[in-house]
Amino acid sequence: MVKLKFRCGSCNWKFTRNFAPKLCPYCGKSSVAEDASQAADDLLREVDEGF
């Protein structure tokens, strides 16, 4: 089962789940979205490949 990365827009808590949560497990608010950010290593690798 694939785990997805999520981030709460209210408290910025980052967490992983294998399902889409409705509430943040830290603050309990409903401002959870899938985290589309990339790791710094991935970004640097993309830059190196582009040149």
PDBQT receptor file of N, H, CA, C and O in Angstrom, charges set to zero:
ATOM      1  N   MET A   1       0.842  -1.174   0.000  1.00  0.00    +0.000 N 
ATOM      2  CA  MET A   1       0.000   0.000   0.000  1.00  0.00    +0.000 C 
ATOM      3  C   MET A   1       0.895   1.248   0.000  1.00  0.00    +0.000 C 
ATOM      4  O   MET A   1       1.865   1.328   0.753  1.00  0.00    +0.000 OA
ATOM      5  N   VAL A   2       0.558   2.199  -0.839  1.00  0.00    +0.000 N 
ATOM      6  H   VAL A   2      -0.231   2.135  -1.450  1.00  0.00    +0.000 HD
ATOM      7  CA  VAL A   2       1.353   3.416  -0.989  1.00  0.00    +0.000 C 
ATOM      8  C   VAL A   2       0.922   4.445   0.050  1.00  0.00    +0.000 C 
ATOM      9  O   VAL A   2      -0.269   4.690   0.241  1.00  0.00    +0.000 OA
ATOM     10  N   LYS A   3       1.902   5.042   0.715  1.00  0.00    +0.000 N 
ATOM     11  H   LYS A   3       2.870   4.843   0.559  1.00  0.00    +0.000 HD
ATOM     12  CA  LYS A   3       1.609   6.109   1.676  1.00  0.00    +0.000 C 
ATOM     13  C   LYS A   3       1.789   7.450   0.987  1.00  0.00    +0.000 C 
ATOM     14  O   LYS A   3       2.774   7.668   0.282  1.00  0.00    +0.000 OA
ATOM     15  N   LEU A   4       0.845   8.339   1.191  1.00  0.00    +0.000 N 
ATOM     16  H   LEU A   4       0.045   8.162   1.764  1.00  0.00    +0.000 HD
ATOM     17  CA  LEU A   4       0.892   9.681   0.620  1.00  0.00    +0.000 C 
ATOM     18  C   LEU A   4       1.303  10.674   1.694  1.00  0.00    +0.000 C 
ATOM     19  O   LEU A   4       1.080  10.451   2.884  1.00  0.00    +0.000 OA
ATOM     20  N   LYS A   5       1.907  11.776   1.257  1.00  0.00    +0.000 N 
ATOM     21  H   LYS A   5       2.088  11.958   0.291  1.00  0.00    +0.000 HD
ATOM     22  CA  LYS A   5       2.331  12.830   2.178  1.00  0.00    +0.000 C 
ATOM     23  C   LYS A   5       1.258  13.907   2.220  1.00  0.00    +0.000 C 
ATOM     24  O   LYS A   5       0.722  14.308   1.186  1.00  0.00    +0.000 OA
ATOM     25  N   PHE A   6       0.952  14.372   3.430  1.00  0.00    +0.000 N 
ATOM     26  H   PHE A   6       1.387  14.046   4.269  1.00  0.00    +0.000 HD
ATOM     27  CA  PHE A   6      -0.042  15.414   3.632  1.00  0.00    +0.000 C 
ATOM     28  C   PHE A   6       0.538  16.511   4.502  1.00  0.00    +0.000 C 
ATOM     29  O   PHE A   6       1.506  16.301   5.233  1.00  0.00    +0.000 OA
ATOM     30  N   ARG A   7      -0.075  17.700   4.411  1.00  0.00    +0.000 N 
ATOM     31  H   ARG A   7      -0.861  17.871   3.817  1.00  0.00    +0.000 HD
ATOM     32  CA  ARG A   7       0.332  18.839   5.233  1.00  0.00    +0.000 C 
ATOM     33  C   ARG A   7      -0.918  19.600   5.640  1.00  0.00    +0.000 C 
ATOM     34  O   ARG A   7      -1.833  19.797   4.840  1.00  0.00    +0.000 OA
ATOM     35  N   CYS A   8      -0.941  20.017   6.885  1.00  0.00    +0.000 N 
ATOM     36  H   CYS A   8      -0.198  19.857   7.534  1.00  0.00    +0.000 HD
ATOM     37  CA  CYS A   8      -2.059  20.813   7.394  1.00  0.00    +0.000 C 
ATOM     38  C   CYS A   8      -1.785  22.286   7.096  1.00  0.00    +0.000 C 
ATOM     39  O   CYS A   8      -0.710  22.794   7.415  1.00  0.00    +0.000 OA
ATOM     40  N   GLY A   9      -2.735  22.960   6.498  1.00  0.00    +0.000 N 
ATOM     41  H   GLY A   9      -3.608  22.547   6.239  1.00  0.00    +0.000 HD
ATOM     42  CA  GLY A   9      -2.589  24.376   6.182  1.00  0.00    +0.000 C 
ATOM     43  C   GLY A   9      -2.682  25.274   7.404  1.00  0.00    +0.000 C 
ATOM     44  O   GLY A   9      -2.250  26.426   7.355  1.00  0.00    +0.000 OA
ATOM     45  N   SER A  10      -3.232  24.773   8.491  1.00  0.00    +0.000 N 
ATOM     46  H   SER A  10      -3.583  23.837   8.531  1.00  0.00    +0.000 HD
ATOM     47  CA  SER A  10      -3.374  25.577   9.708  1.00  0.00    +0.000 C 
ATOM     48  C   SER A  10      -2.128  25.535  10.581  1.00  0.00    +0.000 C 
ATOM     49  O   SER A  10      -1.626  26.577  11.004  1.00  0.00    +0.000 OA
ATOM     50  N   CYS A  11      -1.627  24.329  10.850  1.00  0.00    +0.000 N 
ATOM     51  H   CYS A  11      -2.035  23.483  10.506  1.00  0.00    +0.000 HD
ATOM     52  CA  CYS A  11      -0.493  24.202  11.780  1.00  0.00    +0.000 C 
ATOM     53  C   CYS A  11       0.804  23.768  11.087  1.00  0.00    +0.000 C 
ATOM     54  O   CYS A  11       1.845  23.670  11.736  1.00  0.00    +0.000 OA
ATOM     55  N   ASN A  12       0.749  23.505   9.765  1.00  0.00    +0.000 N 
ATOM     56  H   ASN A  12      -0.097  23.584   9.238  1.00  0.00    +0.000 HD
ATOM     57  CA  ASN A  12       1.900  23.071   8.960  1.00  0.00    +0.000 C 
ATOM     58  C   ASN A  12       2.459  21.712   9.360  1.00  0.00    +0.000 C 
ATOM     59  O   ASN A  12       3.596  21.395   9.012  1.00  0.00    +0.000 OA
ATOM     60  N   TRP A  13       1.699  20.911  10.073  1.00  0.00    +0.000 N 
ATOM     61  H   TRP A  13       0.775  21.168  10.356  1.00  0.00    +0.000 HD
ATOM     62  CA  TRP A  13       2.119  19.564  10.456  1.00  0.00    +0.000 C 
ATOM     63  C   TRP A  13       2.176  18.705   9.201  1.00  0.00    +0.000 C 
ATOM     64  O   TRP A  13       1.221  18.676   8.425  1.00  0.00    +0.000 OA
ATOM     65  N   LYS A  14       3.289  18.005   8.996  1.00  0.00    +0.000 N 
ATOM     66  H   LYS A  14       4.064  18.029   9.627  1.00  0.00    +0.000 HD
ATOM     67  CA  LYS A  14       3.445  17.099   7.858  1.00  0.00    +0.000 C 
ATOM     68  C   LYS A  14       3.357  15.669   8.365  1.00  0.00    +0.000 C 
ATOM     69  O   LYS A  14       3.948  15.324   9.388  1.00  0.00    +0.000 OA
ATOM     70  N   PHE A  15       2.611  14.835   7.635  1.00  0.00    +0.000 N 
ATOM     71  H   PHE A  15       2.131  15.115   6.804  1.00  0.00    +0.000 HD
ATOM     72  CA  PHE A  15       2.426  13.452   8.046  1.00  0.00    +0.000 C 
ATOM     73  C   PHE A  15       2.105  12.593   6.829  1.00  0.00    +0.000 C 
ATOM     74  O   PHE A  15       1.781  13.118   5.764  1.00  0.00    +0.000 OA
ATOM     75  N   THR A  16       2.194  11.282   6.983  1.00  0.00    +0.000 N 
ATOM     76  H   THR A  16       2.457  10.855   7.848  1.00  0.00    +0.000 HD
ATOM     77  CA  THR A  16       1.892  10.353   5.894  1.00  0.00    +0.000 C 
ATOM     78  C   THR A  16       0.742   9.447   6.311  1.00  0.00    +0.000 C 
ATOM     79  O   THR A  16       0.590   9.105   7.483  1.00  0.00    +0.000 OA
ATOM     80  N   ARG A  17      -0.054   9.069   5.333  1.00  0.00    +0.000 N 
ATOM     81  H   ARG A  17       0.070   9.347   4.380  1.00  0.00    +0.000 HD
ATOM     82  CA  ARG A  17      -1.168   8.147   5.543  1.00  0.00    +0.000 C 
ATOM     83  C   ARG A  17      -1.371   7.352   4.257  1.00  0.00    +0.000 C 
ATOM     84  O   ARG A  17      -0.961   7.776   3.177  1.00  0.00    +0.000 OA
ATOM     85  N   ASN A  18      -2.007   6.200   4.394  1.00  0.00    +0.000 N 
ATOM     86  H   ASN A  18      -2.341   5.855   5.271  1.00  0.00    +0.000 HD
ATOM     87  CA  ASN A  18      -2.357   5.420   3.210  1.00  0.00    +0.000 C 
ATOM     88  C   ASN A  18      -3.810   5.675   2.808  1.00  0.00    +0.000 C 
ATOM     89  O   ASN A  18      -4.378   4.939   2.001  1.00  0.00    +0.000 OA
ATOM     90  N   PHE A  19      -4.402   6.723   3.378  1.00  0.00    +0.000 N 
ATOM     91  H   PHE A  19      -3.940   7.321   4.034  1.00  0.00    +0.000 HD
ATOM     92  CA  PHE A  19      -5.748   7.169   3.018  1.00  0.00    +0.000 C 
ATOM     93  C   PHE A  19      -5.800   8.688   3.161  1.00  0.00    +0.000 C 
ATOM     94  O   PHE A  19      -4.956   9.281   3.833  1.00  0.00    +0.000 OA
ATOM     95  N   ALA A  20      -6.778   9.307   2.538  1.00  0.00    +0.000 N 
ATOM     96  H   ALA A  20      -7.464   8.826   1.992  1.00  0.00    +0.000 HD
ATOM     97  CA  ALA A  20      -6.904  10.766   2.603  1.00  0.00    +0.000 C 
ATOM     98  C   ALA A  20      -7.644  11.154   3.886  1.00  0.00    +0.000 C 
ATOM     99  O   ALA A  20      -8.838  10.882   4.011  1.00  0.00    +0.000 OA
ATOM    100  N   PRO A  21      -6.957  11.781   4.833  1.00  0.00    +0.000 N 
ATOM    101  CA  PRO A  21      -7.607  12.158   6.091  1.00  0.00    +0.000 C 
ATOM    102  C   PRO A  21      -8.498  13.388   5.925  1.00  0.00    +0.000 C 
ATOM    103  O   PRO A  21      -8.243  14.242   5.076  1.00  0.00    +0.000 OA
ATOM    104  N   LYS A  22      -9.530  13.464   6.736  1.00  0.00    +0.000 N 
ATOM    105  H   LYS A  22      -9.736  12.770   7.425  1.00  0.00    +0.000 HD
ATOM    106  CA  LYS A  22     -10.414  14.630   6.715  1.00  0.00    +0.000 C 
ATOM    107  C   LYS A  22      -9.944  15.697   7.694  1.00  0.00    +0.000 C 
ATOM    108  O   LYS A  22     -10.179  16.887   7.486  1.00  0.00    +0.000 OA
ATOM    109  N   LEU A  23      -9.274  15.261   8.770  1.00  0.00    +0.000 N 
ATOM    110  H   LEU A  23      -9.084  14.294   8.938  1.00  0.00    +0.000 HD
ATOM    111  CA  LEU A  23      -8.814  16.182   9.810  1.00  0.00    +0.000 C 
ATOM    112  C   LEU A  23      -7.329  15.988  10.072  1.00  0.00    +0.000 C 
ATOM    113  O   LEU A  23      -6.797  14.890   9.907  1.00  0.00    +0.000 OA
ATOM    114  N   CYS A  24      -6.671  17.052  10.477  1.00  0.00    +0.000 N 
ATOM    115  H   CYS A  24      -7.103  17.944  10.611  1.00  0.00    +0.000 HD
ATOM    116  CA  CYS A  24      -5.265  16.991  10.863  1.00  0.00    +0.000 C 
ATOM    117  C   CYS A  24      -5.149  16.194  12.166  1.00  0.00    +0.000 C 
ATOM    118  O   CYS A  24      -5.882  16.463  13.118  1.00  0.00    +0.000 OA
ATOM    119  N   PRO A  25      -4.235  15.215  12.220  1.00  0.00    +0.000 N 
ATOM    120  CA  PRO A  25      -4.088  14.444  13.457  1.00  0.00    +0.000 C 
ATOM    121  C   PRO A  25      -3.457  15.251  14.593  1.00  0.00    +0.000 C 
ATOM    122  O   PRO A  25      -3.506  14.826  15.747  1.00  0.00    +0.000 OA
ATOM    123  N   TYR A  26      -2.869  16.400  14.286  1.00  0.00    +0.000 N 
ATOM    124  H   TYR A  26      -2.829  16.745  13.349  1.00  0.00    +0.000 HD
ATOM    125  CA  TYR A  26      -2.212  17.210  15.313  1.00  0.00    +0.000 C 
ATOM    126  C   TYR A  26      -3.155  18.265  15.899  1.00  0.00    +0.000 C 
ATOM    127  O   TYR A  26      -3.331  18.347  17.115  1.00  0.00    +0.000 OA
ATOM    128  N   CYS A  27      -3.765  19.078  15.010  1.00  0.00    +0.000 N 
ATOM    129  H   CYS A  27      -3.623  19.011  14.023  1.00  0.00    +0.000 HD
ATOM    130  CA  CYS A  27      -4.601  20.179  15.513  1.00  0.00    +0.000 C 
ATOM    131  C   CYS A  27      -6.099  19.926  15.354  1.00  0.00    +0.000 C 
ATOM    132  O   CYS A  27      -6.904  20.640  15.951  1.00  0.00    +0.000 OA
ATOM    133  N   GLY A  28      -6.491  18.919  14.559  1.00  0.00    +0.000 N 
ATOM    134  H   GLY A  28      -5.837  18.339  14.074  1.00  0.00    +0.000 HD
ATOM    135  CA  GLY A  28      -7.897  18.582  14.406  1.00  0.00    +0.000 C 
ATOM    136  C   GLY A  28      -8.667  19.437  13.420  1.00  0.00    +0.000 C 
ATOM    137  O   GLY A  28      -9.882  19.281  13.295  1.00  0.00    +0.000 OA
ATOM    138  N   LYS A  29      -7.995  20.334  12.716  1.00  0.00    +0.000 N 
ATOM    139  H   LYS A  29      -7.008  20.460  12.817  1.00  0.00    +0.000 HD
ATOM    140  CA  LYS A  29      -8.683  21.190  11.743  1.00  0.00    +0.000 C 
ATOM    141  C   LYS A  29      -8.787  20.471  10.394  1.00  0.00    +0.000 C 
ATOM    142  O   LYS A  29      -8.072  19.502  10.137  1.00  0.00    +0.000 OA
ATOM    143  N   SER A  30      -9.675  20.957   9.552  1.00  0.00    +0.000 N 
ATOM    144  H   SER A  30     -10.256  21.744   9.760  1.00  0.00    +0.000 HD
ATOM    145  CA  SER A  30      -9.948  20.290   8.278  1.00  0.00    +0.000 C 
ATOM    146  C   SER A  30      -9.192  20.902   7.105  1.00  0.00    +0.000 C 
ATOM    147  O   SER A  30      -9.656  20.821   5.968  1.00  0.00    +0.000 OA
ATOM    148  N   SER A  31      -8.058  21.500   7.354  1.00  0.00    +0.000 N 
ATOM    149  H   SER A  31      -7.681  21.565   8.278  1.00  0.00    +0.000 HD
ATOM    150  CA  SER A  31      -7.294  22.149   6.278  1.00  0.00    +0.000 C 
ATOM    151  C   SER A  31      -6.131  21.273   5.806  1.00  0.00    +0.000 C 
ATOM    152  O   SER A  31      -5.010  21.753   5.640  1.00  0.00    +0.000 OA
ATOM    153  N   VAL A  32      -6.409  19.989   5.593  1.00  0.00    +0.000 N 
ATOM    154  H   VAL A  32      -7.320  19.598   5.727  1.00  0.00    +0.000 HD
ATOM    155  CA  VAL A  32      -5.388  19.028   5.170  1.00  0.00    +0.000 C 
ATOM    156  C   VAL A  32      -5.369  18.949   3.652  1.00  0.00    +0.000 C 
ATOM    157  O   VAL A  32      -6.419  18.869   3.013  1.00  0.00    +0.000 OA
ATOM    158  N   ALA A  33      -4.170  18.972   3.077  1.00  0.00    +0.000 N 
ATOM    159  H   ALA A  33      -3.318  19.037   3.596  1.00  0.00    +0.000 HD
ATOM    160  CA  ALA A  33      -3.999  18.836   1.632  1.00  0.00    +0.000 C 
ATOM    161  C   ALA A  33      -2.795  17.943   1.366  1.00  0.00    +0.000 C 
ATOM    162  O   ALA A  33      -1.895  17.827   2.198  1.00  0.00    +0.000 OA
ATOM    163  N   GLU A  34      -2.791  17.320   0.206  1.00  0.00    +0.000 N 
ATOM    164  H   GLU A  34      -3.522  17.414  -0.470  1.00  0.00    +0.000 HD
ATOM    165  CA  GLU A  34      -1.645  16.491  -0.165  1.00  0.00    +0.000 C 
ATOM    166  C   GLU A  34      -0.420  17.385  -0.321  1.00  0.00    +0.000 C 
ATOM    167  O   GLU A  34      -0.490  18.448  -0.938  1.00  0.00    +0.000 OA
ATOM    168  N   ASP A  35       0.692  16.948   0.241  1.00  0.00    +0.000 N 
ATOM    169  H   ASP A  35       0.749  16.085   0.743  1.00  0.00    +0.000 HD
ATOM    170  CA  ASP A  35       1.934  17.726   0.214  1.00  0.00    +0.000 C 
ATOM    171  C   ASP A  35       2.664  17.426  -1.089  1.00  0.00    +0.000 C 
ATOM    172  O   ASP A  35       3.141  16.310  -1.298  1.00  0.00    +0.000 OA
ATOM    173  N   ALA A  36       2.750  18.423  -1.960  1.00  0.00    +0.000 N 
ATOM    174  H   ALA A  36       2.363  19.329  -1.790  1.00  0.00    +0.000 HD
ATOM    175  CA  ALA A  36       3.388  18.248  -3.264  1.00  0.00    +0.000 C 
ATOM    176  C   ALA A  36       4.826  18.741  -3.275  1.00  0.00    +0.000 C 
ATOM    177  O   ALA A  36       5.455  18.781  -4.333  1.00  0.00    +0.000 OA
ATOM    178  N   SER A  37       5.354  19.113  -2.125  1.00  0.00    +0.000 N 
ATOM    179  H   SER A  37       4.844  19.080  -1.266  1.00  0.00    +0.000 HD
ATOM    180  CA  SER A  37       6.725  19.623  -2.087  1.00  0.00    +0.000 C 
ATOM    181  C   SER A  37       7.719  18.498  -2.344  1.00  0.00    +0.000 C 
ATOM    182  O   SER A  37       7.454  17.332  -2.052  1.00  0.00    +0.000 OA
ATOM    183  N   GLN A  38       8.858  18.871  -2.891  1.00  0.00    +0.000 N 
ATOM    184  H   GLN A  38       9.074  19.818  -3.128  1.00  0.00    +0.000 HD
ATOM    185  CA  GLN A  38       9.908  17.912  -3.191  1.00  0.00    +0.000 C 
ATOM    186  C   GLN A  38      11.055  18.087  -2.212  1.00  0.00    +0.000 C 
ATOM    187  O   GLN A  38      11.266  19.168  -1.662  1.00  0.00    +0.000 OA
ATOM    188  N   ALA A  39      11.784  17.015  -2.007  1.00  0.00    +0.000 N 
ATOM    189  H   ALA A  39      11.613  16.137  -2.453  1.00  0.00    +0.000 HD
ATOM    190  CA  ALA A  39      12.971  17.085  -1.159  1.00  0.00    +0.000 C 
ATOM    191  C   ALA A  39      14.053  17.885  -1.875  1.00  0.00    +0.000 C 
ATOM    192  O   ALA A  39      14.079  17.936  -3.104  1.00  0.00    +0.000 OA
ATOM    193  N   ALA A  40      14.933  18.501  -1.120  1.00  0.00    +0.000 N 
ATOM    194  H   ALA A  40      14.912  18.459  -0.122  1.00  0.00    +0.000 HD
ATOM    195  CA  ALA A  40      16.003  19.321  -1.696  1.00  0.00    +0.000 C 
ATOM    196  C   ALA A  40      16.881  18.501  -2.632  1.00  0.00    +0.000 C 
ATOM    197  O   ALA A  40      17.298  18.999  -3.678  1.00  0.00    +0.000 OA
ATOM    198  N   ASP A  41      17.167  17.259  -2.277  1.00  0.00    +0.000 N 
ATOM    199  H   ASP A  41      16.828  16.854  -1.428  1.00  0.00    +0.000 HD
ATOM    200  CA  ASP A  41      17.989  16.409  -3.141  1.00  0.00    +0.000 C 
ATOM    201  C   ASP A  41      17.329  16.193  -4.497  1.00  0.00    +0.000 C 
ATOM    202  O   ASP A  41      18.006  16.205  -5.525  1.00  0.00    +0.000 OA
ATOM    203  N   ASP A  42      16.013  15.996  -4.508  1.00  0.00    +0.000 N 
ATOM    204  H   ASP A  42      15.463  15.986  -3.673  1.00  0.00    +0.000 HD
ATOM    205  CA  ASP A  42      15.291  15.810  -5.766  1.00  0.00    +0.000 C 
ATOM    206  C   ASP A  42      15.352  17.068  -6.623  1.00  0.00    +0.000 C 
ATOM    207  O   ASP A  42      15.545  16.980  -7.836  1.00  0.00    +0.000 OA
ATOM    208  N   LEU A  43      15.192  18.232  -6.013  1.00  0.00    +0.000 N 
ATOM    209  H   LEU A  43      15.036  18.304  -5.028  1.00  0.00    +0.000 HD
ATOM    210  CA  LEU A  43      15.261  19.491  -6.758  1.00  0.00    +0.000 C 
ATOM    211  C   LEU A  43      16.653  19.712  -7.350  1.00  0.00    +0.000 C 
ATOM    212  O   LEU A  43      16.780  20.121  -8.504  1.00  0.00    +0.000 OA
ATOM    213  N   LEU A  44      17.687  19.443  -6.568  1.00  0.00    +0.000 N 
ATOM    214  H   LEU A  44      17.584  19.111  -5.631  1.00  0.00    +0.000 HD
ATOM    215  CA  LEU A  44      19.059  19.602  -7.068  1.00  0.00    +0.000 C 
ATOM    216  C   LEU A  44      19.346  18.634  -8.206  1.00  0.00    +0.000 C 
ATOM    217  O   LEU A  44      20.023  18.993  -9.169  1.00  0.00    +0.000 OA
ATOM    218  N   ARG A  45      18.843  17.420  -8.105  1.00  0.00    +0.000 N 
ATOM    219  H   ARG A  45      18.293  17.128  -7.323  1.00  0.00    +0.000 HD
ATOM    220  CA  ARG A  45      19.042  16.430  -9.166  1.00  0.00    +0.000 C 
ATOM    221  C   ARG A  45      18.374  16.903 -10.460  1.00  0.00    +0.000 C 
ATOM    222  O   ARG A  45      18.946  16.752 -11.539  1.00  0.00    +0.000 OA
ATOM    223  N   GLU A  46      17.180  17.468 -10.362  1.00  0.00    +0.000 N 
ATOM    224  H   GLU A  46      16.715  17.590  -9.485  1.00  0.00    +0.000 HD
ATOM    225  CA  GLU A  46      16.493  17.992 -11.545  1.00  0.00    +0.000 C 
ATOM    226  C   GLU A  46      17.282  19.123 -12.185  1.00  0.00    +0.000 C 
ATOM    227  O   GLU A  46      17.371  19.192 -13.411  1.00  0.00    +0.000 OA
ATOM    228  N   VAL A  47      17.851  20.005 -11.384  1.00  0.00    +0.000 N 
ATOM    229  H   VAL A  47      17.778  19.949 -10.388  1.00  0.00    +0.000 HD
ATOM    230  CA  VAL A  47      18.642  21.121 -11.908  1.00  0.00    +0.000 C 
ATOM    231  C   VAL A  47      19.886  20.594 -12.610  1.00  0.00    +0.000 C 
ATOM    232  O   VAL A  47      20.225  21.059 -13.698  1.00  0.00    +0.000 OA
ATOM    233  N   ASP A  48      20.568  19.630 -12.002  1.00  0.00    +0.000 N 
ATOM    234  H   ASP A  48      20.292  19.252 -11.118  1.00  0.00    +0.000 HD
ATOM    235  CA  ASP A  48      21.775  19.057 -12.605  1.00  0.00    +0.000 C 
ATOM    236  C   ASP A  48      21.470  18.376 -13.932  1.00  0.00    +0.000 C 
ATOM    237  O   ASP A  48      22.259  18.474 -14.871  1.00  0.00    +0.000 OA
ATOM    238  N   GLU A  49      20.340  17.689 -14.022  1.00  0.00    +0.000 N 
ATOM    239  H   GLU A  49      19.698  17.609 -13.259  1.00  0.00    +0.000 HD
ATOM    240  CA  GLU A  49      19.975  16.989 -15.253  1.00  0.00    +0.000 C 
ATOM    241  C   GLU A  49      19.593  17.965 -16.357  1.00  0.00    +0.000 C 
ATOM    242  O   GLU A  49      19.717  17.640 -17.538  1.00  0.00    +0.000 OA
ATOM    243  N   GLY A  50      19.135  19.147 -15.993  1.00  0.00    +0.000 N 
ATOM    244  H   GLY A  50      19.034  19.412 -15.034  1.00  0.00    +0.000 HD
ATOM    245  CA  GLY A  50      18.706  20.128 -16.979  1.00  0.00    +0.000 C 
ATOM    246  C   GLY A  50      19.851  20.839 -17.673  1.00  0.00    +0.000 C 
ATOM    247  O   GLY A  50      19.644  21.453 -18.720  1.00  0.00    +0.000 OA
ATOM    248  N   PHE A  51      21.059  20.772 -17.118  1.00  0.00    +0.000 N 
ATOM    249  H   PHE A  51      21.227  20.273 -16.268  1.00  0.00    +0.000 HD
ATOM    250  CA  PHE A  51      22.181  21.497 -17.702  1.00  0.00    +0.000 C 
ATOM    251  C   PHE A  51      23.141  20.613 -18.403  1.00  0.00    +0.000 C 
ATOM    252  O   PHE A  51      24.138  21.091 -18.944  1.00  0.00    +0.000 OA
TER     253      PHE A  51
